[in-house]
Amino acid sequence: MITQEIVPISFTQSAQEQIRAIIEDKKLPEFYGLRVGLKGAACGASFLLGFDTRTDHDDQFTVADIPVYVDRRHLMYVIGLTIDFDAEGEGFVFQPKA
């Protein structure tokens, strides 16, 4: 039986470059990863992004050699999410699956 890991999140090239630059600039330890999740609930929810350590409640994925942590409670909301970086001032932009 062959199993394949499904990675629920993707990054654009500009987002990958910015995330790697932050990791290098902040000299984050290797056990830190990028946390992607939600803040708030229902219609008022917004995506959050930050660097953190893994917890027992997280699923871990590797996206473009970047460790990504997602709380299992948030997983269904981030499936299909693309994260972009807009250097013109918006910063990180979250593009949910349509």
Secondary structure by P-SEA (a helix, b strand, c coil): cbbbbbbcccccaaaaaaaaaaaaaaccccccccccccccccccbbbbbbbbbbcccbbbbbcccbbbbbcccccccccbbbbbbccccccbbbbccc
